Amino acid sequence: MIDSMSLIAVENPATGEILGEIVDFGPTGVDEAVAAARLAFDDGRWRNKPISQRVAVLDAVANLIERDSEDLTLLETLETGKTLKDACGGDVNGAAEAFRFFAAAMRNIAGRTIDVDGNFDVHTRREPFGVVGAIVPWNYPLCLAAWKLAPALACGNSIVLKPSELTPYTAMRLADLLEEVGLPEGVVQIVNGYGATTGEALARHSDVDKLSFTGSTATGRKLLIASAESNLKPVSLELGGKSANIVFKDANLKAAVRGALWGMFANQGQVCTAGSRLLVEASIHDEFLESLLRRVRALRVGDPREESTDLGSLISERQMRRVLDYIASGKSEGATLIQGGKRIGDKGFFLEPTVFTQVQPNIRIAQEEIFGPVLSVIPFDTEQQALEIANGTSYGLAAGIWTNDSHRAARMASQLKAGTVWINTYNEFDAACPFGGVKQSGFGRDLGLEAIDQFTTIKSIWTAR
């Protein structure tokens, strides 16, 4: 039994209304969840099932997500404040795609045969870690839960998942769907609560064999320390970003404007890959900015349940205050605010889409992850200057390049310090493609066959002939 009945109110950020309450599990609740997951792993009720049955379970989850997509979309909108379009396209469809991909990928989990000196046959095999702890943030709660659960299950692990206390309901609903398709009891455990209580307890738990985290760089550092101080469990981290979206004068400017707009303002800028630094070649800077501003000023901010709405609410008052502080910082450090910068209304947490120009690359709004609808426009003169500015942060999650010169695109892509580079597009994802960062954007990869590496350990087996 959970010995603490500390309750957390879950708010609809678009209205301020309380959707419900959840229990902060805390250390005792985490202990119980990990024990159940350990029992489920050790007795083999999931990992020892015939592979055809395990494949069928993951495929069936994808089918149920699609069956319930309308309800899941609305639930996601209610707890995040994002638009129905964003919730459906970015979360629900992405979650179904992840389960379907890893259902197929399950048959590709394999070791290799190695030729060695001596009279031996040597091969390797990939085996599940055991109990995986997974912690996901609030910006894409259903999709990111699926990004952890699907590959971990495909590899045969049990999982204890902690969603954000701000957005717990889609993860809980996903657990219901897993039960409906026949996933054995105990294999997936959901633990709700604050990061400082439940999240910390999960990270430090000595019977958790592997930790996978998506969230802020600051929290990622704390989790590494927690791992080191407990059982030295391996940790994979997908952390923050300060992505550069680079537009050269020879680009298709109409497409680049569209890419700059949605690369920044999708999900109100609450995206780790948001193209929050827009680098524009100086000779087209004014023309490009004028075209972009027309699109920005046409964005409709409001009730995320309305089909006509382009931008919904930020996740919380705390996040809104944080973004407003960055806007004030930009102005105080000499950047020019040319669009937005204010809260809209007094109900919900809506902000105007905001654009700064004359941004020096070293000021706060150009260096730190804001996680809100704030774009910094920075001119450049040469390819080398653009590269230096783009690489001139502590982050390395993603970048975009807009040019019709294929040689330039290849040169830039090879030199950009980022885990993902998009050329003449932005914010494209596919479950088959690995995703993650370098530098302080983390290490390890979600998605793709590379995610199998994150949820398995390698065993070498020597046999004397």
Summary of the structure (lengths in Angstrom):
residues: 465
radius of gyration: 22.8
end to end distance: 53.5
largest distance: 76.9
contacts: 1709
relative contact order: 0.14
helix: 43%
strand: 21%
